[in-house]
Every structure is written in structure tokens, then in C-alpha cells.
């Protein structure tokens, strides 16, 4: 964890620009905020990451979710787990099952999870594992136990946990009366107030999915004003169909268990909290461009910036009005 501080004169009082960065939850993070007092940020962050890992890390063998996944029915989950479960249940229903944290066994088969995948994926094996997929096969009881319709279901919150952790850190800053901050974990963000050093709203970038390896180019820059943003995309990993010339990415479809072609190359989502933004971005990538547009008509307080492929033309951009208003024009 690397902190640094800069004193800034603001409204006749001194506030500190305080920045903390490091690694956690299998990725990097950075927290920047302005405050007149130095907080015990290192201690607070360590506590937050420890609690979230102990609850929901599939990479930690003694976490609650890992114990549940090996069949321990006695685990009483904490409030963090409960909140993530309920948000996941909401997005699962809204997306028609395209967002599904029970797809973990299949994620592992493809080698995208904590368990090493097979060199060749057998469709018959995928079909058999689909018996264990379906968030509706789970129940969170009033006393915070997880009941499964059948043993062997593998629960994985990695597609929403980073966003939730961003929200928890934001809550921590709120409780310490911090009014201006930007929190980022693995590209998922939440912002409040302004960047005091510049006297302007916080500005964040959206990566160009077509950039070359080793290159860092941005597709767009957006003002983040008291909202959260998450981006999901297969950067530098989209392919071109040799017959049609169409660009696509491979995304696991929870409804089929297959890594299917999707014409949505990147989904950036603005929402009221980062957990929702994170989950929606994942759902959109699995749904593809057309079905994502249909879902957008059914949900509220969500704005998007989509980069999608259409035929053999260059990738195109779709934005909602709310997102467009915050884009910084070149």
C-alpha cells in the first residue's frame, strides 16, 4: 500500500489530497480523496479487504463461499454476503439468467476461475455441468444460511464482488465525512464530489477494445459525478470471423454453458452503486448488443456506453442520453 499526501488551499482551509494504491482481491486498487484530516486508511482498507475475502473469495479455501461450495451447510453468511446475494438475485431476474453466479463450475472448466481448466472442453461435460447452473436453485434463508436445490452447485461472486468492495470503501469514506473522493478497484469505480485539486468533476477513461498489446489508448473520457461506473470487455481479445469478417468476443453464456460469440466488445455502465454497475456490465457482455438494448428499457437509473461490432465495419458506439451528457468531447 503506497500513500502520498499533497496540501491544497481550498476555501481558506487546507485539505489534503490523499492517495492510496496497492493490490487486493486479485487486482490493483487506487483511492484518492480530499480531507482536512488524515484517516487511518491503511487499517480501514486492510479490514475491508480481509472481511470481503473471508466472506466471498473463491481463492481462499476457508472463506464462507468456499466452505459452501464444498457442501458445508452450517455456514452462516455475513451481511456483506447477504447484500451481494440479493443484488445478484435482482440482476439474475432482470437479465433473464444471463447474469448467474452459479456458472462457476463451467468457468473453471474453461480455465477462467481458481481451478485449472481442461486443455480441451468437452461439450458433453458442459451439458452435464448445466445441472448445477441456475441461481434460482439457491435460497438465502432468514437466518442467513444458503440452501441448494441439489448438492454440488458452485457459487462465484467474482463478477460483482469488486464493485461491491468499491461501494464498501465509499461507505467507509462517507462515514468519515469525506465529501470528495474517487475509488477504483480493478477498473470499477465510484466517485463523490469533485477533484478538488483541479476544481472539476472526476474524469475517468474508457479503454479502446481495439488497442494493440502493450498499448494504452482510450475510446472516451467521462465525467463521473456522484455515480459508480464499471466496464466489462474482452480488451485486445476480440477476434475476426475468417468467413464474415465480423468482430466478436467469446463470452460464457450461462443459459447454454458455452463460450459463445458476442458482438458487444465493451460495456461501460453508470449506476447508483458499483455492485450493480459491475453486475450489469457482466450481464450485457453475455447478452450481446441487441438483447442488452432490450434489457435497458426495463431497468431504471442505468446509463451505458457500448462498443459493438456490426458486420465487417469498424466497431460502433452506442450511448444512452445520460451517459452522453457526461462524455468529454475532444
C-alpha distance (Angstrom), angle and dihedral (degrees) to the residues before:
residue distance angle dihedral
X1 . . .
X2 3.81 . .
X3 3.82 117.8 .
X4 3.78 127.9 -176.2
X5 3.80 133.2 176.4
X6 3.80 134.9 -151.9
X7 3.81 123.7 -173.0
X8 3.80 114.6 -133.8
X9 3.81 128.4 -174.7
X10 3.77 109.2 -129.6
X11 3.80 127.1 167.1
X12 3.79 92.0 -19.1
X13 3.79 92.3 -55.4
X14 3.77 131.9 92.0
X15 3.78 120.6 -116.0
X16 3.77 125.8 -179.2
X17 3.77 123.3 -127.6
X18 3.78 99.7 -141.1
X19 3.79 123.4 -171.2
X20 3.78 128.4 -174.8
X21 3.80 124.0 -176.6
X22 3.77 136.0 170.4
X23 3.80 144.5 110.9
X24 3.79 128.4 -61.8
X25 3.80 140.3 141.2
X26 3.80 89.9 26.0
X27 3.80 93.8 -59.5
X28 3.80 142.8 60.0
X29 3.78 129.1 -81.6
X30 3.78 139.8 -166.8
X31 3.80 129.0 -169.2
X32 3.79 120.9 -170.4
X33 3.79 122.8 -179.2
X34 3.80 142.5 154.8
X35 3.78 120.2 -130.9
X36 3.79 139.5 147.5
X37 3.80 91.9 -129.0
X38 3.78 132.6 51.7
X39 3.79 110.8 -116.6
X40 3.79 127.5 -149.2
X41 3.79 85.8 -108.9
X42 3.78 98.8 153.7
X43 3.79 91.7 53.9
X44 3.80 91.7 44.3
X45 3.81 93.9 49.6
X46 3.80 93.4 46.5
X47 3.79 89.4 52.5
X48 3.81 93.7 47.7
X49 3.80 94.4 48.8
X50 3.80 92.3 45.1
X51 3.80 92.8 51.7
X52 3.80 93.8 46.9
X53 3.81 92.9 46.8
X54 3.79 91.7 47.9
X55 3.77 89.2 52.3
X56 3.81 106.4 37.8
X57 3.82 113.8 8.9
X58 3.81 112.5 121.1
X59 3.81 86.8 -168.6
X60 3.82 91.7 62.7
X61 3.79 111.1 76.7
X62 3.80 95.6 -154.1
X63 3.81 97.3 45.7
X64 3.79 118.6 118.1
X65 3.80 93.0 -110.8
X66 3.82 92.5 49.1
X67 3.80 91.1 50.6
X68 3.81 90.1 48.9
X69 3.80 90.0 49.8
X70 3.80 92.2 56.2
X71 3.79 91.8 51.4
X72 3.81 105.0 -92.7
X73 3.82 102.7 151.6
X74 3.82 94.2 -179.6
X75 3.82 96.2 72.8
X76 3.80 113.6 121.0
X77 3.78 106.0 -157.8
X78 3.80 123.3 -140.7
X79 3.81 129.2 -120.7
X80 3.81 92.3 -93.4
X81 3.79 90.9 56.5
X82 3.79 90.8 45.3
X83 3.82 93.0 52.9
X84 3.81 92.8 48.2
X85 3.80 90.7 47.0
X86 3.81 92.7 52.4
X87 3.81 93.0 46.3
X88 3.81 89.6 48.7
X89 3.80 90.0 50.0
X90 3.81 89.4 52.3
X91 3.82 94.9 50.1
X92 3.82 91.4 42.8
X93 3.81 89.6 57.5
X94 3.81 95.2 41.9
X95 3.81 92.9 49.2
X96 3.79 95.8 45.8
X97 3.79 90.9 -117.5
X98 3.81 98.9 -47.7
X99 3.80 88.3 118.1
X100 3.79 105.4 56.6
X101 3.83 125.2 155.6
X102 3.83 90.3 -166.0
X103 3.81 91.9 72.0
X104 3.82 88.0 89.4
X105 3.81 97.7 112.4
X106 3.79 90.6 55.2
X107 3.82 92.3 44.2
X108 3.80 87.0 55.5
X109 3.81 92.4 49.3
X110 3.80 89.3 57.1
X111 3.80 89.8 48.4
X112 3.81 96.5 -113.8
X113 3.81 96.8 117.4
X114 3.81 139.1 56.3
X115 3.83 91.8 -74.9
X116 3.82 118.8 75.3
X117 3.80 112.6 -108.5
X118 3.78 130.5 -133.0
X119 3.78 120.7 -94.7
X120 3.79 88.9 -127.4
X121 3.80 123.0 30.6
X122 3.79 113.5 -138.5
X123 3.82 113.4 -147.8
X124 3.80 90.6 -148.7
X125 3.78 88.8 57.7
X126 3.81 90.2 48.8
X127 3.81 90.6 51.1
X128 3.80 91.3 52.0
X129 3.80 91.7 49.4
X130 3.81 91.6 53.2
X131 3.82 86.3 78.1
X132 3.81 85.9 73.3
X133 3.82 96.0 48.4
X134 3.80 122.8 93.6
X135 3.80 127.8 88.2
X136 3.80 87.8 -146.2
X137 3.81 87.0 69.3
X138 3.81 89.0 70.8
X139 3.78 132.1 74.9
X140 3.81 129.6 -165.2
X141 3.78 106.6 -151.6
X142 3.80 126.2 -146.7
X143 3.82 89.4 -105.2
X144 3.83 90.6 54.0
X145 3.78 100.1 -105.1
X146 3.81 122.6 138.6
X147 3.78 115.1 -128.5
X148 3.81 120.1 -166.5
X149 3.79 125.5 -155.9
X150 3.80 86.0 -137.8
X151 3.80 134.2 5.1
X152 3.78 119.7 -100.9
X153 3.81 101.1 49.9
X154 3.80 110.8 142.4
X155 3.80 115.5 -145.7
X156 3.81 120.0 -156.5
X157 3.82 124.0 176.1
X158 3.82 95.9 178.5
X159 3.82 91.2 115.4
X160 3.81 91.7 61.9
X161 3.83 107.4 18.7
X162 3.83 96.1 84.1
X163 3.78 90.7 53.6
X164 3.79 90.3 47.6
X165 3.82 90.9 50.9
X166 3.82 88.9 53.2
X167 3.81 88.5 54.8
X168 3.80 92.6 48.8
X169 3.81 91.1 53.0
X170 3.80 89.4 47.6
X171 3.81 89.2 52.7
X172 3.81 89.4 50.0
X173 3.81 90.6 54.1
X174 3.81 90.8 46.2
X175 3.79 90.3 53.1
X176 3.80 88.6 53.2
X177 3.83 90.5 53.1
X178 3.81 94.6 -111.1
X179 3.80 107.9 158.0
X180 3.82 101.8 -179.2
X181 3.81 120.7 49.0
X182 3.80 147.3 131.3
X183 3.80 119.8 -153.6
X184 3.81 122.0 -169.1
X185 3.81 130.1 178.8
X186 3.79 117.7 174.7
X187 3.80 91.7 -25.7
X188 3.81 96.2 -47.4
X189 3.80 112.1 118.8
X190 3.76 147.7 -173.8
X191 3.79 127.2 -173.7
X192 3.77 137.4 -168.5
X193 3.79 129.9 -175.4
X194 3.80 117.7 -15.7
X195 3.78 142.9 -54.9
X196 3.80 94.8 -93.3
X197 3.81 93.4 -165.1
X198 3.81 89.9 62.8
X199 3.79 98.2 28.4
X200 3.80 88.4 -129.5
X201 3.81 139.5 102.0
X202 3.78 117.8 -79.9
X203 3.82 111.4 -87.9
X204 3.80 123.4 -154.2
X205 3.79 132.5 178.4
X206 3.80 134.7 -125.2
X207 3.79 113.9 -143.6
X208 3.77 121.7 -123.1
X209 3.84 105.6 -117.5
X210 3.80 90.0 -152.0
X211 3.79 96.1 59.8
X212 3.80 118.5 124.7
X213 3.82 123.2 -110.3
X214 3.80 110.4 -78.5
X215 3.80 91.1 18.1
X216 3.81 124.0 113.0
X217 3.77 111.8 -160.0
X218 3.78 128.6 154.7
X219 3.77 127.7 -133.9
X220 3.80 92.3 -161.9
X221 3.80 146.0 -16.8
X222 3.79 122.5 -131.7
X223 3.79 136.7 -168.5
X224 3.79 109.8 -121.7
X225 3.80 107.4 -152.9
X226 3.81 116.5 178.9
X227 3.80 91.8 -39.2
X228 3.78 140.3 99.4
X229 3.80 127.5 -117.3
X230 3.78 132.8 -164.5
X231 3.79 129.1 179.6
X232 3.77 127.9 -158.6
X233 3.78 121.4 -174.1
X234 3.77 144.9 132.7
X235 3.78 95.2 -114.9
X236 3.81 113.8 -162.8
X237 3.81 88.2 -4.3
X238 3.77 104.2 88.3
X239 3.79 117.1 114.1
X240 3.77 137.4 -151.9
X241 3.79 120.7 -124.3
X242 3.82 106.2 -121.1
X243 3.82 91.6 -144.4
X244 3.81 104.0 40.1
X245 3.80 100.8 23.8
X246 3.81 89.7 -132.9
X247 3.80 119.7 145.3
X248 3.80 118.4 -128.8
X249 3.78 143.3 157.4
X250 3.79 130.2 -136.7
X251 3.80 112.8 -116.8
X252 3.80 127.4 168.7
X253 3.79 110.1 -111.5
X254 3.84 108.2 -147.8
X255 3.82 90.1 -156.3
X256 3.81 92.9 61.1
X257 3.80 103.9 16.9
X258 3.80 89.7 -129.8
X259 3.80 129.9 124.0
X260 3.78 95.0 -119.5
X261 3.78 134.1 -175.3
X262 3.80 115.1 -95.2
X263 3.79 126.4 -172.5
X264 3.81 91.9 -152.9
X265 3.80 105.7 95.4
X266 3.80 98.2 178.4
X267 3.80 136.8 6.2
X268 3.82 121.1 -164.5
X269 3.78 113.8 -174.6
X270 3.80 132.4 -165.8
X271 3.80 114.7 -158.4
X272 3.78 142.1 153.0
X273 3.80 91.3 -94.4
X274 3.78 134.9 17.2
X275 3.80 96.8 -120.3
X276 3.80 90.2 61.7
X277 3.81 91.9 43.3
X278 3.82 90.1 50.7
X279 3.80 94.1 48.5
X280 3.80 94.8 44.6
X281 3.82 91.6 49.7
X282 3.81 89.8 53.9
X283 3.80 91.8 47.4
X284 3.81 92.8 49.8
X285 3.80 92.5 51.9
X286 3.80 90.4 54.6
X287 3.81 93.0 44.6
X288 3.78 98.6 49.9
X289 3.78 127.4 -138.0
X290 3.81 103.3 -62.9
X291 3.81 97.5 46.3
X292 3.80 90.6 43.7
X293 3.81 89.2 59.0
X294 3.80 89.1 53.1
X295 3.80 91.7 51.1
X296 3.81 91.6 48.9
X297 3.79 89.5 62.9
X298 3.82 90.1 59.8
X299 3.82 101.9 47.7
X300 3.81 129.6 68.0
X301 3.81 136.5 -138.6
X302 3.82 92.7 18.7
X303 3.80 126.4 122.0
X304 3.79 127.0 -176.6
X305 3.78 145.4 -161.8
X306 3.80 109.3 -158.4
X307 3.80 127.1 -171.5
X308 3.79 108.1 -163.3
X309 3.79 141.5 167.5
X310 3.78 124.3 -121.5
X311 3.79 119.0 -175.7
X312 3.79 114.5 -47.5
X313 3.81 94.3 -40.6
X314 3.79 125.9 111.6
X315 3.84 114.4 -76.1
X316 3.80 113.4 -81.5
X317 3.80 133.0 -144.1
X318 3.79 129.3 -130.2
X319 3.80 122.3 -174.0
X320 3.78 133.6 176.7
X321 3.79 117.8 -127.1
X322 3.81 92.7 -106.0
X323 3.80 92.0 54.4
X324 3.80 93.0 43.4
X325 3.81 90.7 56.5
X326 3.81 90.5 60.9
X327 3.80 99.1 44.1
X328 3.79 115.5 112.5
X329 3.77 108.4 -129.9
X330 3.80 118.1 -139.7
